[in-house]
Amino acid sequence: MTIFKRQNEKSLSDLVKELIHDPKILNKYTSVRIEKAWEENFGAQISKHTHKLNYYQRILTVYLTSSVLRHELLLGKAKIIKTLNETLGEELIDDIYFK
């Protein structure tokens, strides 16, 4: 039995890679990766007080429910940026705002 391939067939991984390069989808995909990295690196206790994460133009805005936690995170801002970028495997975050 011979299997014929159409000339325009692509593998699923190739289609996903093409899809991710669409700017709208790429931004959402990056945001999801950052949210996952945030939870992975900072655990349930900090994630519990994190209301929302917003990523736009290489700036991560973290909305928190605790002003004390906001101040503590602000003191370690450079280390947080470095940790998140290392987890993501590329320099995606240049700055973080805590609100």
C-alpha positions in Angstrom: 0.0 0.0 0.0 1.4 3.3 -1.0 0.8 6.5 1.0 0.7 9.7 -1.1 1.6 13.0 0.4 0.1 16.2 -0.9 2.7 18.8 -1.6 1.1 21.4 0.7 1.1 19.1 3.7 3.0 20.3 6.8 3.6 18.6 10.1 1.7 19.7 13.1 4.8 21.1 14.8 5.5 23.3 11.7 2.0 24.7 11.7 2.2 25.5 15.4 5.6 27.3 14.9 4.0 29.4 12.1 1.0 30.1 14.2 3.1 31.3 17.1 4.9 33.9 14.9 1.6 35.8 14.4 2.1 38.9 16.6 -1.3 38.7 18.3 -0.8 35.0 19.2 2.9 35.5 20.1 2.0 38.2 22.7 -0.6 36.0 24.3 1.7 33.0 24.2 4.5 35.0 25.9 2.0 36.2 28.6 1.0 32.7 29.4 4.7 31.6 29.6 5.4 34.5 32.0 2.4 33.7 34.2 3.6 30.1 34.4 7.1 31.2 35.3 5.8 33.5 37.9 3.9 30.7 39.7 6.8 28.3 39.3 9.4 30.6 40.7 7.5 32.4 43.5 5.2 29.7 44.7 1.7 29.6 46.0 2.1 32.1 48.8 3.1 35.0 46.5 0.8 33.8 43.7 -2.1 33.9 46.2 -1.6 37.7 46.6 -1.0 38.3 42.9 -4.3 39.6 41.4 -3.2 39.9 37.8 -0.1 39.9 35.5 0.1 42.1 32.5 2.9 41.9 29.9 3.2 44.7 27.3 6.2 46.0 25.4 8.8 44.1 27.5 7.3 45.5 30.8 5.6 43.2 33.3 3.0 44.8 35.5 2.1 42.8 38.6 -1.1 43.7 40.4 -0.9 42.6 44.1 -3.4 42.6 46.9 -0.8 43.2 49.7 1.1 46.5 50.0 3.6 44.8 52.3 4.4 42.2 49.7 4.5 44.9 47.0 7.3 46.7 49.0 9.2 43.4 49.6 9.1 42.5 45.9 10.1 46.0 44.9 13.3 45.6 46.9 14.2 42.5 44.9 13.1 43.8 41.5 16.4 43.2 39.7 16.7 39.7 41.0 13.1 38.9 40.0 13.7 40.1 36.4 16.8 38.0 36.2 15.1 34.9 37.6 12.1 35.2 35.3 14.3 35.7 32.2 16.4 32.7 33.1 13.3 30.6 33.6 11.9 31.7 30.3 15.2 31.1 28.5 15.3 34.5 26.9 15.4 38.2 27.8 11.7 39.0 27.6 11.3 41.3 30.6 13.2 44.6 30.9 11.2 46.1 33.8 8.6 45.2 36.4 6.0 47.5 37.9 4.3 46.5 41.1 0.8 47.9 41.6 
